[in-house]
């Protein structure tokens, strides 16, 4: 723990030179681990000498492995595509994300690295945290719970949904802190007001899984709850987090982050928007130059809060057509699967938007007789809604259009949310 209680530890305020030296000293060992203990990286890194990777320029010579590759890699070599360094039975937990993609967790305290983000959001030993991230198959709930436990917080494993029940739990147990998506936090606070329940014990939150719009943050803070965000993924854990300065997301101390031109291996100039690429130091799942598919950019300089690590502008969309809806990834392959299950649908396009601060996805379907498809005697709409829920693990809406009316631009998923 740092001498200055504003910081989780002294790593957050070390010089850039010291940080780079420590990270790249450790990187040779991690590349060696990946090369000799992982089938996938053994092949990818066969011509790479770990001792030669001493700086960012050398790291950029290693090809990027992208999240979008994982579905095919895992199908060919289940369950993890040969990317892990141990047998599945030697892991602590195994998760499934939409795709499906299987995610590995190893043993150790705060394996996902979320404690630092929670601490920056004001979480402290003795706090009670209502954790509404999902616990079923996805790692999100465990990810935040283990970070809170590392700080010394008690956790209410609330999971998602059950709004009224969660409000009553909040009123009875008096949590001081919230972890979950920002849109669900707003729903809980509004519902508490409607129910006349006192949830004023809640003073701070660490939110993620979806974009935090300024208007949504303000609505949360109008209820008296401080709202800061973290940026994490099911593969990597915590990538970056927000401090009280609220000027970008500060990269976690346990990662090397690059921004590369989408679809390439090449780092972009500082400030240019590109794909977030991470290199981790987890021994069980040694992701070397892992392309998240997320777009962001580096903010020059250091944060006014005193933390000295690289800062990201935050999540700025996807480098591919995969998008995140209510904290869950939705892939083009899932849209195609929905179409395959309904022969009446000639073509479809999933449009993701925002309504009242919450993500909404609508599947626009070309059918021969769109007017009939929405008729009271036609079950197609209901069937498609059930399939959306089944395939994407999310609720959606459906609309119908004339054949040939959807744009001929190759898009399967169109994200029209505004992130400015």
Backbone torsions as a table, in degrees:
resi	resn	phi	psi	omega
1	UNK	NA	143.9	-178.3
2	UNK	-72.0	152.3	174.6
3	UNK	-63.4	-38.8	176.9
4	UNK	-84.9	117.0	-173.6
5	UNK	-68.9	-5.8	175.2
6	UNK	-69.7	-22.6	-173.6
7	UNK	-113.5	147.7	179.8
8	UNK	-65.8	-41.8	175.0
9	UNK	-157.6	176.8	-175.9
10	UNK	-73.8	-11.7	177.7
11	UNK	-61.7	-29.5	-174.2
12	UNK	-70.3	-20.3	-176.1
13	UNK	-115.7	11.0	179.0
14	UNK	-73.2	164.0	-179.0
15	UNK	-71.8	157.8	178.7
16	UNK	-60.6	-39.2	180.0
17	UNK	-63.7	-43.2	179.6
18	UNK	-65.0	-42.4	-179.6
19	UNK	-61.8	-49.6	-179.0
20	UNK	-61.6	-40.0	179.9
21	UNK	-61.9	-45.5	-178.5
22	UNK	-66.7	-44.2	-178.0
23	UNK	-64.5	-44.5	-176.8
24	UNK	-77.7	-23.7	170.5
25	UNK	-63.5	-40.3	-179.2
26	UNK	-77.3	-23.4	-173.2
27	UNK	-65.5	-36.2	-179.9
28	UNK	-57.9	-41.5	178.4
29	UNK	-66.2	-37.8	-180.0
30	UNK	-70.2	-39.0	177.0
31	UNK	-65.3	-39.8	176.2
32	UNK	-61.0	-45.2	177.8
33	UNK	-57.4	-48.9	-178.8
34	UNK	-64.6	-43.7	-175.0
35	UNK	-64.4	-39.9	-172.5
36	UNK	-101.4	-8.9	-177.8
37	UNK	-121.9	-3.0	179.5
38	UNK	-123.2	127.0	-177.8
39	UNK	-60.9	-45.0	-177.2
40	UNK	-64.6	-51.3	-177.6
41	UNK	-72.4	-24.7	174.7
42	UNK	-58.6	-40.1	177.9
43	UNK	-76.2	-44.8	-177.4
44	UNK	-62.7	-36.2	-173.0
45	UNK	-103.4	15.1	-173.4
46	UNK	-60.4	-28.6	180.0
47	UNK	-102.1	9.9	-178.2
48	UNK	-101.8	130.0	172.7
49	UNK	-93.8	117.0	-177.1
50	UNK	-52.6	-36.4	-177.1
51	UNK	-70.5	-12.7	179.1
52	UNK	-84.8	-14.6	-176.2
53	UNK	-90.4	83.4	-171.9
54	UNK	-110.5	-6.4	179.7
55	UNK	-157.0	179.9	-176.2
56	UNK	-65.6	-34.9	178.9
57	UNK	-63.8	-41.5	178.5
58	UNK	-69.0	-39.3	178.5
59	UNK	-59.2	-35.5	-177.6
60	UNK	-68.1	-8.2	176.5
61	UNK	-81.0	-11.7	178.8
62	UNK	-86.4	131.4	179.7
63	UNK	-61.2	146.3	176.4
64	UNK	-77.7	134.2	170.5
65	UNK	-102.0	121.9	-172.5
66	UNK	-100.9	148.2	176.9
67	UNK	-54.3	-36.6	-179.8
68	UNK	-65.3	-16.1	177.2
69	UNK	-80.4	-19.4	-168.0
70	UNK	-64.3	-36.5	-177.8
71	UNK	-58.7	-49.2	-179.6
72	UNK	-68.7	-41.4	179.6
73	UNK	-60.5	-42.3	-177.6
74	UNK	-73.2	-29.9	175.2
75	UNK	-66.6	-39.2	-177.8
76	UNK	-74.6	-32.6	-176.7
77	UNK	-140.4	75.7	-175.3
78	UNK	-69.3	155.5	-1.4
79	UNK	-94.4	-11.2	-171.6
80	UNK	-117.4	14.4	177.2
81	UNK	70.2	14.5	-178.8
82	UNK	79.0	13.5	-177.2
83	UNK	-87.6	-18.0	179.9
84	UNK	-86.1	164.5	-177.7
85	UNK	-107.3	5.5	179.7
86	UNK	-142.4	166.0	177.7
87	UNK	-68.1	150.1	-178.8
88	UNK	-53.5	-35.8	-178.8
89	UNK	-69.5	-10.7	178.6
90	UNK	-97.7	4.3	175.0
91	UNK	-86.7	163.6	177.8
92	UNK	-80.9	-45.4	178.9
93	UNK	-144.1	154.8	174.2
94	UNK	-127.9	131.5	-176.1
95	UNK	-120.6	165.0	173.0
96	UNK	-125.9	127.8	173.6
97	UNK	-107.6	161.5	178.7
98	UNK	-53.5	143.1	-179.9
99	UNK	147.9	-57.5	-5.1
100	UNK	-81.9	151.4	172.4
101	UNK	-125.7	131.6	178.9
102	UNK	-95.6	134.0	-174.2
103	UNK	-117.5	141.1	-176.8
104	UNK	-105.1	143.1	170.4
105	UNK	-127.6	131.4	176.9
106	UNK	-95.5	-179.4	-179.7
107	UNK	-84.3	152.7	178.4
108	UNK	132.9	153.7	178.7
109	UNK	-71.2	139.4	177.4
110	UNK	48.2	48.4	-177.3
111	UNK	-58.5	-30.7	-176.9
112	UNK	-87.7	-8.0	174.8
113	UNK	71.3	32.2	-177.6
114	UNK	-92.1	-11.4	-177.0
115	UNK	-58.7	-40.0	-178.2
116	UNK	-61.9	-42.2	179.4
117	UNK	-65.9	-42.4	179.2
118	UNK	-64.7	-40.2	179.3
119	UNK	-63.7	-41.5	178.5
120	UNK	-63.1	-28.6	178.7
121	UNK	-83.3	1.9	175.7
122	UNK	100.9	2.4	179.8
123	UNK	-70.7	135.9	-176.9
124	UNK	-138.4	164.1	177.9
125	UNK	-53.9	132.6	-179.7
126	UNK	95.8	-10.4	175.8
127	UNK	-70.4	152.8	171.1
128	UNK	-107.6	124.0	-174.8
129	UNK	-110.2	123.3	171.3
130	UNK	-89.7	107.6	-173.5
131	UNK	-99.0	106.0	-176.7
132	UNK	-101.5	9.8	171.2
133	UNK	-70.1	152.0	-174.2
134	UNK	-67.9	140.3	176.1
135	UNK	-105.5	-13.5	-173.4
136	UNK	-87.3	108.2	179.2
137	UNK	69.8	-46.0	179.0
138	UNK	-74.2	149.3	-179.6
139	UNK	-82.0	-4.2	-169.9
140	UNK	-55.9	-46.6	-178.1
141	UNK	-62.1	-47.1	178.5
142	UNK	-63.8	-38.6	-178.5
143	UNK	-54.5	-48.7	-178.2
144	UNK	-79.3	-33.1	179.7
145	UNK	-63.2	-44.0	-177.6
146	UNK	-68.6	-33.1	175.5
147	UNK	-67.1	-41.7	178.1
148	UNK	-64.2	-39.9	178.9
149	UNK	-63.8	-36.9	179.1
150	UNK	-62.4	-35.0	177.6
151	UNK	-73.7	-31.6	-177.4
152	UNK	111.2	24.7	179.0
153	UNK	-90.9	151.8	166.9
154	UNK	-86.9	143.6	-175.0
155	UNK	-121.6	131.4	168.4
156	UNK	-93.6	109.4	-176.9
157	UNK	-78.7	72.7	-170.7
158	UNK	-74.2	-35.8	-175.8
159	UNK	69.4	-164.8	-174.3
160	UNK	-96.1	159.0	172.9
161	UNK	76.3	-165.6	179.6
162	UNK	55.3	55.0	-170.0
163	UNK	-56.2	-52.1	-177.2
164	UNK	-63.7	-41.0	178.3
165	UNK	-62.2	-42.2	-179.7
166	UNK	-64.3	-37.8	177.3
167	UNK	-62.8	-42.0	-179.9
168	UNK	-66.6	-38.3	175.4
169	UNK	-61.1	-43.4	-180.0
170	UNK	-62.6	-42.0	-179.9
171	UNK	-68.1	-35.6	-177.3
172	UNK	-80.6	-44.8	-173.0
173	UNK	-91.0	-12.2	174.7
174	UNK	55.6	53.1	176.6
175	UNK	-62.3	147.8	176.7
176	UNK	-93.2	-18.9	-169.0
177	UNK	-139.6	155.3	-178.9
178	UNK	-130.1	139.4	169.5
179	UNK	-128.2	131.8	-178.6
180	UNK	159.5	-166.8	178.3
181	UNK	-78.1	149.3	179.5
182	UNK	-66.0	-35.7	-178.6
183	UNK	-64.3	-37.1	179.1
184	UNK	-72.0	-33.2	176.2
185	UNK	-61.2	-44.8	178.3
186	UNK	-61.2	-42.0	178.3
187	UNK	-59.3	-44.1	-179.6
188	UNK	-64.6	-43.5	-178.6
189	UNK	-66.3	-40.8	177.7
190	UNK	-66.5	-41.5	179.5
191	UNK	-64.5	-39.4	177.9
192	UNK	-60.3	-40.7	177.8
193	UNK	-64.4	-41.9	179.4
194	UNK	-64.1	-36.9	-177.4
195	UNK	-83.2	-11.0	-177.6
196	UNK	74.0	23.3	-179.8
197	UNK	-90.3	142.5	179.4
198	UNK	-88.4	108.3	177.4
199	UNK	-118.0	30.2	-175.7
200	UNK	-70.9	-8.6	175.4
201	UNK	-65.3	-26.2	-177.2
202	UNK	-73.6	118.7	-175.1
203	UNK	-122.5	-18.0	-175.2
204	UNK	-147.1	153.8	-179.7
205	UNK	-145.9	148.9	171.6
206	UNK	-123.6	112.8	-170.4
207	UNK	-116.1	157.3	179.0
208	UNK	-170.3	-171.1	177.2
209	UNK	87.7	-12.8	178.8
210	UNK	-159.9	167.6	-179.3
211	UNK	-66.3	139.0	176.2
212	UNK	-100.6	98.9	-179.7
213	UNK	-76.6	145.2	-179.3
214	UNK	-53.9	-39.8	-179.0
215	UNK	-65.3	-38.1	179.5
216	UNK	-68.8	-42.5	177.3
217	UNK	-58.9	-43.6	-178.2
218	UNK	-63.5	-40.3	179.0
219	UNK	-62.7	-39.0	177.5
220	UNK	-65.4	-45.5	-176.4
221	UNK	-73.0	-21.1	173.0
222	UNK	-64.7	-20.8	175.5
223	UNK	-86.4	0.9	179.0
224	UNK	89.0	18.2	-178.0
225	UNK	-113.1	116.2	175.2
226	UNK	-63.0	138.7	-173.5
227	UNK	-130.2	111.8	174.9
228	UNK	-127.6	157.9	-170.6
229	UNK	-120.0	158.1	169.4
230	UNK	-125.1	158.6	178.8
231	UNK	-121.1	115.7	-175.6
232	UNK	-141.4	164.7	174.5
233	UNK	-140.7	160.5	-177.2
234	UNK	-68.5	-18.9	179.9
235	UNK	-88.3	-38.1	-167.3
236	UNK	-107.8	-21.0	-168.8
237	UNK	79.4	-150.9	-176.5
238	UNK	-72.1	123.4	179.5
239	UNK	-97.0	-43.3	-178.2
240	UNK	-158.5	165.4	-174.5
241	UNK	-151.9	162.4	-178.3
242	UNK	-98.7	139.5	173.1
243	UNK	-101.7	-179.8	-179.6
244	UNK	-68.8	-11.8	175.6
245	UNK	-71.3	-27.5	178.2
246	UNK	54.8	41.5	176.2
247	UNK	-123.3	74.3	-179.4
248	UNK	91.6	174.4	179.3
249	UNK	-105.6	127.5	-175.7
250	UNK	-87.0	127.5	-177.5
251	UNK	-64.1	139.0	177.9
252	UNK	-62.1	149.1	-176.9
253	UNK	-71.5	-15.2	-176.9
254	UNK	-99.2	22.3	-178.4
255	UNK	-141.4	154.2	167.0
256	UNK	-107.5	122.3	-178.0
257	UNK	-113.4	134.3	172.9
258	UNK	-123.4	158.2	170.5
259	UNK	-117.0	119.3	-176.2
260	UNK	-118.2	158.9	176.0
261	UNK	-66.8	125.7	-176.1
262	UNK	-51.6	134.3	178.6
263	UNK	83.2	-0.5	-179.3
264	UNK	-125.0	-179.7	173.6
265	UNK	-101.4	5.2	-164.6
266	UNK	-97.6	122.3	175.3
267	UNK	-61.8	145.1	178.0
268	UNK	-95.1	169.5	176.2
269	UNK	-68.4	151.5	179.3
270	UNK	-55.6	130.7	-179.3
271	UNK	95.4	-17.5	179.7
272	UNK	-81.0	140.5	179.5
273	UNK	-74.2	135.1	177.9
274	UNK	-161.7	-171.1	-178.0
275	UNK	-83.6	136.7	176.4
276	UNK	-76.6	123.4	179.4
277	UNK	-121.0	128.2	-174.2
278	UNK	-120.1	144.3	170.4
279	UNK	-120.6	125.8	-173.6
280	UNK	-111.2	171.5	-178.2
281	UNK	-121.1	21.1	174.8
282	UNK	-71.0	124.7	-178.1
283	UNK	-67.3	-32.2	-175.8
284	UNK	-80.3	-28.1	-174.9
285	UNK	-136.5	74.7	-170.4
286	UNK	-82.2	81.1	-177.3
287	UNK	-77.5	112.9	-178.4
288	UNK	-105.7	117.4	-177.4
289	UNK	52.3	66.0	-178.7
290	UNK	-96.7	116.6	-179.5
291	UNK	-82.3	117.1	-175.5
292	UNK	-75.4	-23.1	-171.6
293	UNK	84.8	-6.9	178.0
294	UNK	-85.2	144.4	175.1
295	UNK	-97.2	138.8	172.8
296	UNK	-161.4	-175.0	178.8
297	UNK	-149.7	154.4	178.2
298	UNK	-83.0	136.3	172.8
299	UNK	-93.2	122.7	-179.4
300	UNK	-62.7	151.7	175.0
301	UNK	84.5	-176.1	-178.0
302	UNK	-105.8	157.5	180.0
303	UNK	-70.4	142.8	176.0
304	UNK	-62.2	-15.5	-179.4
305	UNK	-74.1	-10.8	179.7
306	UNK	101.7	-10.6	175.7
307	UNK	-76.5	141.2	-167.0
308	UNK	-109.1	-1.5	-176.8
309	UNK	-75.9	165.6	176.5
310	UNK	-51.8	144.7	176.6
311	UNK	-117.0	141.2	175.2
312	UNK	-107.0	150.5	177.7
313	UNK	-69.0	-15.6	-176.7
314	UNK	111.3	-177.1	-177.2
315	UNK	-74.6	124.3	-174.6
316	UNK	-121.0	24.0	179.9
317	UNK	112.3	-170.5	-176.4
318	UNK	-114.0	143.6	176.9
319	UNK	-75.1	-22.1	174.2
320	UNK	-118.6	-167.8	-178.0
321	UNK	-83.8	-6.9	174.0
322	UNK	-63.5	138.0	178.9
323	UNK	-136.2	168.7	-178.5
324	UNK	-113.2	126.5	-179.5
325	UNK	-125.1	120.3	-178.9
326	UNK	49.9	40.3	176.1
327	UNK	84.1	0.0	-178.5
328	UNK	-116.5	136.3	176.5
329	UNK	-73.8	139.5	173.6
330	UNK	-121.7	126.8	-173.4
331	UNK	-107.1	150.6	174.0
332	UNK	-54.1	-35.5	179.8
333	UNK	-61.5	-30.8	178.7
334	UNK	-70.5	-38.6	176.7
335	UNK	-62.9	-43.2	178.8
336	UNK	-62.7	-36.6	178.4
337	UNK	-64.5	-40.0	177.3
338	UNK	-61.2	-44.9	179.6
339	UNK	-61.6	-42.3	-178.5
340	UNK	-60.8	-30.9	-177.0
341	UNK	-80.0	-8.5	-177.4
342	UNK	-131.5	98.9	-175.9
343	UNK	-61.9	-21.3	179.9
344	UNK	-71.1	-20.6	-176.7
345	UNK	-86.4	119.4	-178.7
346	UNK	-84.3	-35.0	-176.9
347	UNK	-161.6	150.5	-179.7
348	UNK	-144.4	156.5	178.9
349	UNK	-143.8	125.2	178.8
350	UNK	-92.3	120.2	-179.8
351	UNK	-107.8	125.0	-179.1
352	UNK	-108.4	126.8	-177.9
353	UNK	-139.5	-177.6	176.2
354	UNK	-116.9	141.3	175.3
355	UNK	-141.4	119.7	-179.4
356	UNK	54.6	40.9	176.1
357	UNK	78.6	5.4	-178.5
358	UNK	-123.7	147.8	179.3
359	UNK	-68.9	139.6	177.0
360	UNK	-133.5	131.4	175.7
361	UNK	-120.4	133.8	-177.1
362	UNK	-124.7	125.5	177.9
363	UNK	-92.8	110.5	176.0
364	UNK	-88.1	121.6	-173.9
365	UNK	-117.5	128.4	170.3
366	UNK	-81.6	124.7	176.5
367	UNK	-135.3	161.3	-175.4
368	UNK	-64.4	-38.0	-178.2
369	UNK	-130.2	80.4	-175.1
370	UNK	-60.0	-33.9	-179.6
371	UNK	-64.0	-40.0	179.8
372	UNK	-70.4	-30.5	-176.6
373	UNK	-63.2	-27.8	-178.9
374	UNK	-97.8	3.6	-180.0
375	UNK	-67.1	156.0	-175.4
376	UNK	-64.5	-23.5	-178.3
377	UNK	-92.8	-2.1	-178.2
378	UNK	-100.9	122.7	-176.3
379	UNK	-90.6	3.1	-173.9
380	UNK	-60.2	-45.6	-177.9
381	UNK	-58.3	-47.9	179.4
382	UNK	-62.7	-39.2	178.7
383	UNK	-63.7	-42.2	-179.6
384	UNK	-66.3	-40.3	177.9
385	UNK	-60.5	-40.3	177.3
386	UNK	-63.5	-38.8	-179.8
387	UNK	-68.9	-40.0	175.8
388	UNK	-56.3	-48.0	179.9
389	UNK	-61.0	-42.1	-177.1
390	UNK	-68.1	-44.3	-174.4
391	UNK	-80.7	-42.7	-174.0
392	UNK	-95.9	-11.0	-175.8
393	UNK	61.5	26.7	179.6
394	UNK	-141.1	150.5	173.1
395	UNK	-81.1	148.0	178.4
396	UNK	-142.1	-175.5	175.0
397	UNK	-121.8	164.1	-179.2
398	UNK	-134.7	143.2	175.1
399	UNK	-135.5	160.0	-176.9
400	UNK	-123.7	146.1	-175.9
401	UNK	-140.4	160.6	178.0
402	UNK	-67.6	149.3	175.3
403	UNK	-55.7	134.3	178.4
404	UNK	83.2	2.3	-175.9
405	UNK	-88.3	-21.5	177.7
406	UNK	-74.4	147.2	-178.2
407	UNK	-57.5	142.5	178.3
408	UNK	-96.9	66.5	-175.2
409	UNK	-123.4	8.4	177.3
410	UNK	83.3	-6.3	-178.4
411	UNK	-77.9	130.4	172.6
412	UNK	-100.0	-35.9	176.6
413	UNK	-122.3	127.0	177.5
414	UNK	-118.5	116.1	-179.9
415	UNK	-99.6	109.4	-176.4
416	UNK	-106.5	13.3	175.1
417	UNK	-67.2	150.9	178.6
418	UNK	-104.0	128.2	-175.4
419	UNK	-110.4	11.3	178.9
420	UNK	-78.5	NA	NA
